Amino acid sequence: MATTYSVDPGDPDASYLAFWRERHLCTLTTLRPDGTPHVVPVGVTYDPRARLARVIANAASAKVRHVRAAGDGGAAVAACQVDGRRWATLEGRAVVRTERERVAEAERRYAERYGRTPSPNPARVVIEIALTRAMGRR
């Protein structure tokens, strides 16, 4: 019998949501132009009501370039975190947002989750991931 780790990204159970509220370093996987995965450490915030995950980033970073290269339809990405045997993954289509209010909202959520306000960065953007799938083991 196969075990299912699927979660509704818009309506996670309490333990899944609690895990995403804990302070954990995450990874973001994007695809390079040649199709190989690019995995980097990031901070991720999860907003199930909006079905969004957010990652603040420098506009010149490789992860931002990879997402932008995918075009208007967005890039397929995965954000993951792990703590011992507990793990969680959020998947979806990512786009880069530069609007000041969107970046500010991402910074606010980052500060709330990670307990520190990001240092000022005029080149900061936010990668917004429209969630299509979630899974994990809590």
Salt bridges, closest charged atoms under 4 A:
ASP8 OD1 - ARG51 NH1 3.23
ASP13 OD2 - ARG138 NH2 2.41
GLU22 OE1 - HIS24 NE2 2.69
GLU22 OE1 - ARG86 NH2 2.78
ASP47 OD2 - ARG54 NH1 3.38
ASP47 OD2 - ARG109 NH2 3.11
ASP83 OD2 - ARG86 NH2 2.55
GLU91 OE1 - ARG133 NH1 3.43
GLU99 OE1 - ARG102 NE 3.92
GLU105 OE2 - ARG108 NH2 2.76
GLU105 OE2 - ARG109 NE 2.76
GLU107 OE1 - ARG100 NH2 2.89
GLU107 OE2 - ARG124 NH1 2.71
GLU112 OE1 - ARG108 NH1 3.39
GLU128 OE1 - ARG97 NE 3.30
GLU128 OE1 - ARG102 NH1 2.84
